[in-house]
Structures are given as structure tokens and as C-alpha cells.
Amino acid sequence: MKSPHRKIYIQSATSLFLVLLITIIAGCFTVGPDYVRPDVAVSKDWNTQLKGNQKNKEMDKEALVKWWSELGDPKLSRLIEQAVKGNLDLKKAQARIREARARRGVAKAGFFPTLNATGSASRSRSSENLGSSVGIGGNVDIGSTMMTSDLYAVGFDASWELDIFGGVRRSVEAAQANLEASREDLRDVLVSLLAEVATNYVDVRTYQTRLAVAEENLKSQDETFQLTVWQYQAGLSDELAVQQARYNLENTRSNIPTLRTGLEEAMNRIAVLLGEQPGKVHEELVKRENIPVAPLNIAVGVPADVLRRRPDIRKAERNLASQTATVGVAVADLYPQFTLNGSIGLEALSTGNLFSAGSRTYSFGPSITIPIFAGGSIRQNIEVQSALQEQYLIAYKTTILNALEEVENALTAYSEEQHRKQSLIDAAAAAKQAVELAKNKYQSGLIAFSDVLDAQRSLLSFEDDLAKSEGMVTTDLISLYKALGGGWESAANNN
């Protein structure tokens, strides 16, 4: 006669063998599509004809990493460093990375068995009205009986769903891609943040320059107004010239509040970007300084560089990879699920006997769940995930096109604004000379006072446009750096 212990040993060895066999099979079979990065063809060169200081060669990576340092403004550099440390959108993106990392951990947990400790204590009583007995020759009621019993149990339950068809592996693959997409999202937020801080800083300096222009013209026009008043009082001019000089003066004065409002808004915006309350940077920025000047030479690289550098493109590609893996998770639901279950514990009717050898219990064995009918929901879910995969692919291609469009537009704007700036420099110089000539001729009685007014208005307009153009040249350069995906490497992080 075979020993019962030997029988148990043989059964355990057989189960272990099956587990190892299934695990080997599981390592070789993963359902669903394998992700392949889409091959998107782009032009070898930019459509925009590069002009002036734009060069079609590989961009200096050192310059692109900290492009704002090329503007040569220490205050701007300090503000950007503060923004990287304090910006709330950046902190939110960092929190999303932590969330994605934790979700990846949740997905990886599916590779391992689950183990639960259990314990229970119960008391039960049978009904007093169910007890009866049948005697010889008929039914004899022997009275009701009542039984009360206790049951105590402790133990461990374990289960392990074997990843035969790769559903867990696909979910981990999707979670990993989501984590990588979150990192690219952080970099994309950083690119936008750096550009926005720099743009608003340029706006501050531009508004300050425009205010200086308006105030200087206001002073000149006030002198003209006082001159017309003196001439009118001396009988050398009529009241028309006085009123014309007045409305010209007040029109210029009316522009100053609007410029001050724009200046305040730009400074407040910088404070918020730094994670501070509005007004926190006023003291640092209130002193007027020149608009940062763009560097003389810019290397813009080629379109393929943009695909490699732009975080939003890389994020879109990782989202596509994640969704492709999610299709595999849905496909795995079509296949059987194999689970190993086991439990070991102690059961007794009294606490005194609970830990004795005779109270031991155990059970173990495999189980299988085969999907037979689910009303088509599994295949419809596969269709849903496949349609989402197609949408992510389209979104990836759209992101590439939008990125290339941004670079093309930035190249054109930067180049053309430089030409406009030079024309405005010439126009402002001519207008300034025209004002002096008009004043002299008016005082000599050779022209009407309206000519002086026209010359002064033109001077103010040209100088104001020139200040805006100087700021726009630098702003367009910032937009170009942003479109090229510059700056995200500057934030040292361990994500």
C-alpha cells in the first residue's frame, strides 16, 4: 500500500511541473500588435528660403539648450531659473510623472501572485423546529433538539494568474509608454514656460521703450504747445494753432495709460509664471532697460532635427506606443485565463485545538476560465482600442505637421521683421529731421502749423513702431527657438 504522503508529493511535483511548463510557454506568446515606430517622411530642407543670418546647418546644441543666454540679459536668465524652480504648471507635470510611475508599478504587480491572510470565528445554531425521527410502524415525534457550535479558522490564501497570452506584459508596456509620454509632457511644458517667460520679459522692455518714446514726444509736443500759446498771446498766431497743438499733445498723452497697463500686465504675468503673486517682480523690473538684442547668426538645422527634438512630437509617439499595447491587452481577453489557487490554514471547533496538528487544512490546484459568450463585448472593445490607436497615429502625424508649420512661420516672421525694423529705423530718422525742419519753417512763416503737427505725429508713430519692431524681432527669435524645441534639457531632473 502506497503512503498518502508519497501520493501528495507526486501530486505536488506534477503541479510544479505544469507551472514551469506554462511559465515557459507564457514567455514566448504575446498576443496583439507589436509596436513599430511610424516612418514619417519629411523634407530635407525648409520651404522658407533662409535669409540673412539664418543658416541651414546643424544647430549648436549648446546654444539651443540655453538659448536665452544668447540674448545676453542676466535678469532674463535669473527669471528663467526662478521659473524652472517655482512654476506651478511644471510642478503639476512632475506630479503626473509620479502618477505614471505608480501606475506602471500597479501594472507590474500583475506578474506576481497575491497572498492574503484570513481569520474567522463564528457561532451557529440549528433550528429548534427541525428535529424529528421516524420509528418502526410510523412517525414518532421525539421532540425538538437544538445544537450550537463554534468554528475557528486561520490561514493563508494565494492565487496567481499566469500571463499565458501576454495581457499583463502588454499592460506593463502601455504603462511604460505612458510614463515616457509624461516625461515628454514635462519637457513640453518646460519649452513653453521658457518661451513665455522670455516673451513677457521682452514685452516689459518693449513697453518701457514705448513709454519712453511717448514721454519724449509728449515733452516735445508740450514745448510746441507752449510756443503756440505764447505766439497767440503775442498776436503772432491764431487760436486754431493753439487748439491743434493741444489735441496733438493730449492725443499723445492718452496713449500713455494704455502702455502702462500693458507694462503692468506683462510684469504680473512674469510673476505668475514664476509661481509668485502679481507684483513680486515689479521691483526687479521697474527700472527701464533696453530690449534684448537677437544674436547675429542663427543655425536652424533641418526638418528632421525637429522630429528628434520636439517634446510634443515625442510625447505623441509615446502615446501611440501606449495605445498599441492597449490593443494587445484587449486581444488577450479573447483567450483563456489560467490561475493557480492555493490555501493553507487551521480549523477547529475550539480555540484550544486550533493549533494542533489535526487542525491543518490545505488545498491547491489550477483553474481555467474560458470566454465563451459575452455578447460581443470583447471584440467590440478590441475594435474600440484599435480605433483609438488609429486616432493616436493621426494625432502623431498632425503634431509633426504643426511643428514644421511653426518653424516655417517663425523663420519667415523673424526674417521679415528684421527687414521691417531696418525700414523703420530709416523712417524714424527721417521723421525726426522732418520735425526740426517743420518747426523752423513754421517759425519763419513758410508753412502752416498743420505741417508741424503732421511731422510730430509721424515721428511718434515711426518711433513707436520701431520700438515694437525691435521687441518683435527678439520675440520672433524666441518663437523660433521654441518651435525648434530648445531649452528643455536645461532643467536638471531625475524623472
C-alpha positions as CSV (number, residue, x, y, z in Angstrom):
1,M,0.0,0.0,0.0
2,K,1.3,3.4,-1.1
3,S,1.9,6.0,1.6
4,P,-0.5,9.0,1.5
5,H,2.4,11.3,1.9
6,R,4.1,9.9,-1.2
7,K,0.9,10.5,-3.1
8,I,0.8,14.1,-2.0
9,Y,4.4,14.5,-3.0
10,I,3.8,13.1,-6.5
11,Q,0.8,15.4,-7.0
12,S,2.8,18.4,-5.8
13,A,5.7,17.6,-8.2
14,T,3.2,17.2,-11.0
15,S,1.6,20.6,-10.3
16,L,5.1,22.2,-10.1
17,F,6.0,20.7,-13.4
18,L,2.8,22.1,-15.0
19,V,3.5,25.5,-13.6
20,L,7.0,25.6,-15.0
21,L,5.8,24.3,-18.4
22,I,3.1,27.0,-18.5
23,T,5.5,29.7,-17.5
24,I,7.9,28.7,-20.3
25,I,5.0,28.9,-22.8
26,A,3.9,32.2,-21.4
27,G,7.3,33.7,-22.0
28,C,7.0,33.0,-25.7
29,F,3.5,34.1,-26.6
30,T,2.2,37.6,-26.5
31,V,-1.0,38.5,-28.4
32,G,-1.8,41.8,-30.1
33,P,0.2,44.0,-32.4
34,D,3.9,44.7,-31.8
35,Y,4.6,48.4,-31.9
36,V,6.8,49.8,-34.7
37,R,7.6,53.5,-34.7
38,P,5.9,55.1,-37.8
39,D,8.2,56.2,-40.5
40,V,7.1,59.7,-41.3
41,A,8.9,61.3,-44.3
42,V,9.8,65.0,-44.1
43,S,11.6,67.3,-46.5
44,K,15.3,67.5,-46.4
45,D,15.2,71.3,-46.3
46,W,12.9,74.1,-45.2
47,N,10.4,75.5,-47.6
48,T,11.1,79.0,-46.4
49,Q,14.1,80.5,-48.1
50,L,16.7,81.2,-45.4
51,K,17.9,84.8,-45.4
52,G,20.4,87.0,-43.7
53,N,21.7,85.4,-40.5
54,Q,19.8,82.2,-40.8
55,K,21.9,79.2,-41.7
56,N,20.7,75.8,-42.8
57,K,23.2,73.7,-40.8
58,E,23.0,71.6,-37.6
59,M,22.2,73.9,-34.7
60,D,24.7,74.3,-32.0
61,K,23.3,72.1,-29.2
62,E,25.0,74.1,-26.5
63,A,23.3,77.2,-27.8
64,L,19.9,75.5,-28.1
65,V,20.0,74.1,-24.6
66,K,20.2,77.6,-23.0
67,W,19.1,79.7,-25.9
68,W,18.1,82.7,-23.6
69,S,21.8,83.2,-22.7
70,E,22.3,84.1,-26.3
71,L,20.3,87.3,-25.7
72,G,22.9,88.5,-23.2
73,D,20.5,89.6,-20.5
74,P,21.4,88.5,-16.9
75,K,18.0,89.4,-15.5
76,L,16.2,87.3,-18.0
77,S,18.5,84.4,-17.2
78,R,17.7,84.8,-13.4
79,L,14.0,85.0,-14.1
80,I,14.1,81.8,-16.1
81,E,16.0,80.0,-13.4
82,Q,13.3,81.1,-10.9
83,A,10.5,79.9,-13.2
84,V,12.0,76.4,-13.5
85,K,12.0,76.1,-9.7
86,G,8.7,77.7,-8.9
87,N,6.3,77.4,-11.9
88,L,3.1,75.6,-10.9
89,D,2.4,74.0,-14.3
90,L,5.9,72.5,-14.1
91,K,5.2,71.1,-10.7
92,K,1.9,69.7,-12.0
93,A,3.7,67.9,-14.8
94,Q,6.2,66.5,-12.3
95,A,3.2,65.1,-10.3
96,R,1.9,63.5,-13.5
97,I,5.2,61.7,-13.9
98,R,4.9,60.3,-10.3
99,E,1.4,59.2,-11.1
100,A,2.5,57.4,-14.3
101,R,5.4,55.7,-12.5
102,A,3.0,54.5,-9.8
103,R,0.6,53.2,-12.5
104,R,3.5,51.3,-14.1
105,G,4.1,49.7,-10.7
106,V,0.4,48.7,-10.5
107,A,0.7,47.1,-13.9
108,K,3.9,45.2,-13.0
109,A,2.1,43.8,-9.9
110,G,0.1,41.6,-12.2
111,F,3.2,39.4,-12.8
112,F,3.2,38.3,-9.1
113,P,0.9,36.1,-7.1
114,T,-1.4,37.6,-4.4
115,L,-1.3,36.3,-0.9
116,N,-4.0,37.1,1.7
117,A,-4.1,36.2,5.4
118,T,-7.6,35.1,6.6
119,G,-9.1,34.6,10.0
120,S,-12.6,34.0,11.2
121,A,-14.6,33.0,14.3
122,S,-18.3,32.0,14.1
123,R,-21.0,30.5,16.2
124,S,-24.0,28.7,14.6
125,R,-27.2,27.3,16.0
126,S,-29.6,24.9,14.3
127,S,-33.3,25.4,14.4
128,E,-35.3,24.0,17.3
129,N,-38.2,23.1,15.0
130,L,-36.3,20.9,12.5
131,G,-35.5,17.9,14.7
132,S,-37.7,14.7,14.1
133,S,-37.3,10.9,14.0
134,V,-39.1,8.1,12.2
135,G,-39.8,5.0,14.3
136,I,-41.0,1.4,13.4
137,G,-44.6,1.4,12.3
138,G,-45.0,5.1,11.8
139,N,-43.8,8.6,12.5
140,V,-42.8,9.3,16.1
141,D,-42.0,12.8,17.2
142,I,-39.2,12.6,19.7
143,G,-39.1,16.3,20.3
144,S,-37.1,19.2,19.1
145,T,-33.4,19.4,19.6
146,M,-31.1,22.4,19.4
147,M,-27.4,22.3,18.6
148,T,-24.9,25.2,18.9
149,S,-21.4,25.0,17.5
150,D,-18.3,27.2,17.2
151,L,-15.8,27.3,14.3
152,Y,-12.4,29.0,14.4
153,A,-10.2,29.3,11.3
154,V,-6.9,31.0,10.3
155,G,-4.8,30.6,7.2
156,F,-3.4,32.0,4.0
157,D,-5.0,32.1,0.6
158,A,-2.9,32.6,-2.6
159,S,-3.7,32.9,-6.2
160,W,-1.5,33.5,-9.3
161,E,-2.9,34.3,-12.7
162,L,-0.4,33.2,-15.3
163,D,0.3,35.6,-18.1
164,I,0.0,33.0,-20.8
165,F,-1.1,35.3,-23.6
166,G,0.8,38.4,-22.6
167,G,-2.1,40.6,-21.3
168,V,-0.1,41.7,-18.3
169,R,3.0,42.2,-20.4
170,R,1.0,44.4,-22.7
171,S,-0.4,46.4,-19.8
172,V,3.1,47.0,-18.5
173,E,4.3,48.0,-21.9
174,A,1.4,50.5,-22.1
175,A,2.2,51.9,-18.6
176,Q,5.9,52.3,-19.5
177,A,5.0,54.2,-22.7
178,N,2.6,56.4,-20.6
179,L,5.5,57.1,-18.2
180,E,7.7,58.1,-21.1
181,A,4.9,60.3,-22.5
182,S,4.6,62.0,-19.1
183,R,8.3,62.8,-19.2
184,E,8.0,64.3,-22.6
185,D,5.0,66.3,-21.4
186,L,7.1,67.8,-18.6
187,R,9.7,68.8,-21.3
188,D,7.0,70.3,-23.5
189,V,5.7,72.3,-20.5
190,L,9.3,73.5,-19.9
191,V,9.8,74.5,-23.5
192,S,6.6,76.6,-23.4
193,L,7.4,78.0,-20.0
194,L,10.9,79.3,-21.0
195,A,9.5,80.9,-24.2
196,E,6.6,82.5,-22.3
197,V,8.9,84.0,-19.6
198,A,11.3,85.4,-22.2
199,T,8.4,86.7,-24.4
200,N,6.8,88.5,-21.4
201,Y,10.2,89.9,-20.4
202,V,10.7,91.3,-23.9
203,D,7.2,92.7,-23.7
204,V,8.2,94.5,-20.4
205,R,11.2,96.1,-22.1
206,T,9.2,96.9,-25.2
207,Y,6.5,98.7,-23.2
208,Q,9.2,100.6,-21.3
209,T,10.8,101.7,-24.5
210,R,7.5,102.7,-26.0
211,L,6.7,104.7,-22.8
212,A,10.0,106.5,-23.1
213,V,9.2,107.3,-26.7
214,A,5.7,108.6,-25.8
215,E,7.0,110.7,-22.9
216,E,9.8,112.2,-25.0
217,N,7.4,113.1,-27.8
218,L,5.0,114.4,-25.2
219,K,7.7,116.7,-23.9
220,S,8.5,118.0,-27.4
221,Q,4.8,118.5,-28.2
222,D,4.3,120.3,-24.9
223,E,7.0,122.7,-25.9
224,T,5.3,123.3,-29.2
225,F,2.0,123.9,-27.5
226,Q,3.6,126.4,-25.2
227,L,5.1,128.1,-28.2
228,T,1.8,128.4,-29.9
229,V,0.2,129.8,-26.7
230,W,2.9,132.4,-26.5
231,Q,2.5,133.3,-30.2
232,Y,-1.2,133.6,-29.8
233,Q,-0.9,135.8,-26.7
234,A,1.6,138.0,-28.7
235,G,-0.8,138.2,-31.6
236,L,1.5,136.3,-33.9
237,S,-0.8,133.3,-34.3
238,D,-4.5,132.4,-34.2
239,E,-6.4,130.2,-31.7
240,L,-6.6,127.4,-34.3
241,A,-2.9,126.6,-34.0
242,V,-3.3,126.6,-30.2
243,Q,-6.2,124.1,-30.3
244,Q,-4.4,121.9,-32.9
245,A,-1.3,121.8,-30.7
246,R,-3.5,121.0,-27.7
247,Y,-5.3,118.0,-29.3
248,N,-2.0,116.7,-30.7
249,L,-0.5,116.9,-27.2
250,E,-3.5,115.3,-25.4
251,N,-3.7,112.5,-28.0
252,T,-0.1,111.5,-27.2
253,R,-0.9,111.8,-23.5
254,S,-3.9,109.4,-23.9
255,N,-1.6,106.6,-25.2
256,I,0.5,106.6,-22.0
257,P,-2.1,104.9,-19.7
258,T,-2.6,102.1,-22.2
259,L,1.1,101.5,-22.4
260,R,1.4,101.5,-18.6
261,T,-1.4,98.9,-18.4
262,G,0.4,96.7,-20.8
263,L,3.6,97.0,-18.8
264,E,1.8,96.1,-15.6
265,E,0.1,93.1,-17.2
266,A,3.4,91.8,-18.6
267,M,5.2,92.1,-15.2
268,N,2.3,90.4,-13.4
269,R,2.3,87.6,-15.9
270,I,6.0,87.0,-15.3
271,A,5.3,86.8,-11.5
272,V,2.6,84.2,-12.0
273,L,4.9,82.2,-14.3
274,L,7.5,82.2,-11.5
275,G,4.9,80.8,-9.1
276,E,4.6,84.1,-7.3
277,Q,1.8,86.6,-6.6
278,P,1.4,89.5,-9.0
279,G,3.6,92.4,-8.1
280,K,6.5,90.2,-6.8
281,V,8.9,91.1,-9.6
282,H,8.0,94.8,-10.1
283,E,10.9,96.0,-8.0
284,E,13.3,94.0,-10.1
285,L,11.8,95.1,-13.5
286,V,10.6,98.6,-12.8
287,K,13.9,100.2,-14.0
288,R,13.9,100.7,-17.7
289,E,16.4,98.7,-19.7
290,N,17.0,98.0,-23.3
291,I,15.2,95.3,-25.3
292,P,17.4,92.2,-25.5
293,V,19.1,92.1,-28.9
294,A,19.0,88.9,-31.0
295,P,22.3,87.3,-31.9
296,L,23.8,87.9,-35.3
297,N,23.9,84.3,-36.5
298,I,21.3,81.6,-36.1
299,A,21.7,77.9,-37.3
300,V,18.2,76.4,-37.7
301,G,19.1,72.9,-38.7
302,V,16.9,70.7,-40.9
303,P,13.3,69.4,-40.5
304,A,14.5,66.0,-39.3
305,D,16.1,67.7,-36.3
306,V,12.7,69.0,-35.2
307,L,11.2,65.5,-35.1
308,R,14.0,64.3,-32.9
309,R,14.0,67.3,-30.5
310,R,10.4,68.5,-30.0
311,P,8.9,67.0,-26.8
312,D,5.3,67.3,-28.1
313,I,6.2,65.1,-31.1
314,R,8.0,62.6,-28.8
315,K,5.0,62.6,-26.5
316,A,2.6,61.9,-29.3
317,E,4.7,59.0,-30.4
318,R,4.8,57.5,-26.9
319,N,1.0,57.9,-26.6
320,L,0.7,55.9,-29.9
321,A,3.0,53.2,-28.5
322,S,0.9,53.0,-25.3
323,Q,-2.3,52.7,-27.2
324,T,-0.8,50.0,-29.4
325,A,0.0,47.9,-26.3
326,T,-3.5,48.6,-25.0
327,V,-4.9,46.8,-28.1
328,G,-2.9,43.8,-27.1
329,V,-4.5,43.9,-23.6
330,A,-7.9,43.9,-25.2
331,V,-7.0,41.0,-27.5
332,A,-5.8,38.9,-24.5
333,D,-9.3,38.9,-23.2
334,L,-10.3,36.5,-26.1
335,Y,-8.0,33.8,-24.6
336,P,-8.4,31.5,-21.6
337,Q,-7.1,32.7,-18.2
338,F,-5.1,30.2,-16.2
339,T,-4.9,30.7,-12.4
340,L,-3.1,28.7,-9.7
341,N,-5.0,28.8,-6.4
342,G,-3.9,27.5,-3.0
343,S,-4.7,27.8,0.6
344,I,-3.3,26.5,3.9
345,G,-4.7,27.0,7.3
346,L,-6.1,25.7,10.6
347,E,-9.7,24.9,11.5
348,A,-11.1,23.8,14.8
349,L,-14.3,23.9,16.9
350,S,-12.4,25.3,19.9
351,T,-9.5,27.6,20.3
352,G,-7.7,25.1,22.3
353,N,-7.5,22.7,19.4
354,L,-6.9,25.3,16.7
355,F,-3.1,25.0,16.7
356,S,-2.9,21.2,17.0
357,A,-1.6,19.0,14.1
358,G,-5.1,17.6,13.4
359,S,-6.5,21.1,12.6
360,R,-4.4,21.6,9.5
361,T,-6.1,22.2,6.2
362,Y,-4.9,22.9,2.7
363,S,-6.0,23.0,-0.9
364,F,-4.3,23.8,-4.2
365,G,-4.8,23.4,-7.9
366,P,-5.1,25.2,-11.2
367,S,-8.2,26.7,-12.6
368,I,-9.1,27.9,-16.1
369,T,-11.6,30.4,-17.3
370,I,-12.6,30.3,-21.0
371,P,-14.6,33.1,-22.5
372,I,-17.5,31.5,-24.5
373,F,-20.2,34.2,-24.8
374,A,-20.0,37.9,-23.8
375,G,-22.5,39.4,-26.2
376,G,-19.6,40.5,-28.5
377,S,-18.3,42.9,-25.9
378,I,-14.7,41.6,-26.1
379,R,-14.4,42.0,-29.8
380,Q,-16.1,45.4,-29.7
381,N,-13.6,46.5,-27.1
382,I,-10.8,45.4,-29.4
383,E,-12.4,47.5,-32.1
384,V,-12.6,50.5,-29.7
385,Q,-8.9,50.2,-28.8
386,S,-7.9,49.7,-32.5
387,A,-9.9,52.9,-33.5
388,L,-8.2,54.8,-30.7
389,Q,-4.8,53.5,-32.0
390,E,-5.7,55.0,-35.4
391,Q,-6.6,58.3,-33.8
392,Y,-3.3,58.4,-31.9
393,L,-1.4,57.7,-35.2
394,I,-3.3,60.6,-36.9
395,A,-2.6,62.8,-33.8
396,Y,1.1,61.9,-34.1
397,K,1.3,62.9,-37.8
398,T,-0.7,66.1,-37.1
399,T,1.7,67.1,-34.3
400,I,4.6,66.7,-36.8
401,L,2.9,68.9,-39.4
402,N,2.0,71.5,-36.8
403,A,5.6,71.6,-35.6
404,L,7.0,72.0,-39.1
405,E,4.5,74.8,-39.7
406,E,5.5,76.6,-36.5
407,V,9.2,76.5,-37.6
408,E,8.4,77.7,-41.1
409,N,6.3,80.6,-39.8
410,A,8.9,81.5,-37.2
411,L,11.6,81.6,-39.9
412,T,9.5,83.9,-42.1
413,A,8.5,86.2,-39.3
414,Y,12.0,86.5,-37.9
415,S,13.5,87.3,-41.3
416,E,10.8,89.7,-42.5
417,E,10.6,91.6,-39.2
418,Q,14.3,92.3,-39.4
419,H,13.7,94.0,-42.8
420,R,10.8,95.9,-41.4
421,K,12.9,97.1,-38.4
422,Q,15.6,98.5,-40.7
423,S,13.0,100.4,-42.7
424,L,11.5,101.8,-39.5
425,I,15.0,102.9,-38.4
426,D,15.4,104.9,-41.6
427,A,11.8,106.3,-41.4
428,A,12.2,107.4,-37.8
429,A,15.4,109.1,-38.6
430,A,13.8,111.0,-41.5
431,A,10.7,111.9,-39.4
432,K,12.9,113.3,-36.6
433,Q,14.7,115.5,-39.1
434,A,11.4,116.5,-40.7
435,V,10.1,117.7,-37.3
436,E,13.0,120.1,-36.9
437,L,12.6,121.4,-40.4
438,A,8.9,121.9,-40.0
439,K,9.4,123.8,-36.7
440,N,12.0,126.1,-38.3
441,K,9.9,126.8,-41.4
442,Y,6.8,127.4,-39.3
443,Q,8.6,129.9,-37.1
444,S,9.8,131.6,-40.3
445,G,6.2,131.7,-41.6
446,L,6.9,129.5,-44.6
447,I,4.5,126.7,-43.8
448,A,1.2,126.2,-41.9
449,F,1.2,124.8,-38.4
450,S,-0.7,121.7,-39.6
451,D,2.6,120.6,-41.3
452,V,4.3,120.7,-37.9
453,L,1.6,118.6,-36.4
454,D,1.8,116.0,-39.2
455,A,5.6,115.8,-38.8
456,Q,5.2,115.3,-35.0
457,R,2.5,112.7,-35.3
458,S,4.6,110.8,-37.9
459,L,7.7,110.9,-35.7
460,L,5.7,109.4,-32.7
461,S,4.2,106.8,-35.0
462,F,7.5,105.7,-36.5
463,E,9.4,105.7,-33.2
464,D,6.6,103.7,-31.5
465,D,6.5,101.2,-34.4
466,L,10.3,100.9,-34.3
467,A,10.2,100.1,-30.6
468,K,7.5,97.4,-31.2
469,S,9.6,96.1,-34.1
470,E,12.7,95.8,-32.0
471,G,10.7,93.8,-29.5
472,M,9.1,91.7,-32.2
473,V,12.4,90.7,-33.7
474,T,13.5,89.2,-30.4
475,T,10.1,87.7,-29.8
476,D,10.2,86.1,-33.2
477,L,13.6,84.6,-32.4
478,I,12.1,83.3,-29.1
479,S,9.3,81.7,-31.1
480,L,11.8,80.1,-33.4
481,Y,13.8,78.6,-30.5
482,K,10.5,77.3,-29.1
483,A,9.5,75.8,-32.5
484,L,12.9,74.1,-32.7
485,G,12.2,72.5,-29.2
486,G,15.0,74.3,-27.4
487,G,15.6,74.6,-23.7
488,W,14.1,71.5,-22.1
489,E,17.4,69.9,-21.3
490,S,18.2,72.9,-19.1
491,A,16.0,71.6,-16.2
492,A,18.1,69.1,-14.3
493,N,15.7,66.4,-13.1
494,N,15.9,62.8,-12.2
495,N,12.5,61.8,-13.6
